[in-house]
């Protein structure tokens, strides 16, 4: 499975109000795909996803901490 597709599936299933880091997203994608990708790559894919899906806000830029806003459609 491609990393982008794996990330999109993770984000689609994520409930509203969940907080996560770029590193935790990268870890989950790596455990699914078996491939290493930088957290910055996962965050870039996440920014693409949120343009057409639910809102994700940055809570703390220095800690790369994000929160999913809203519920699943």
DAGINOR-V54677 format. One record per pair of residues at least 12 apart in sequence whose C-alpha atoms are under 7 Angstrom apart, sorted by the first residue. I is the first residue (numbers start at 1). J is the second residue. Records with the same first field share a line. If there is no record, write none. Layout:
# DAGINOR-V54677
I->J, J
This chain:
# DAGINOR-V54677
1->33
2->33
3->29, 33
4->45
6->29
7->29
8->49
15->71, 72
16->68, 69, 70, 71
17->67, 68, 69
18->67, 68
19->65, 66, 67, 68
20->65, 66, 67
21->64, 65, 66
22->39, 42, 43, 64
23->39
25->42
26->38, 39, 42
54->69, 70
55->68, 69
56->68, 69
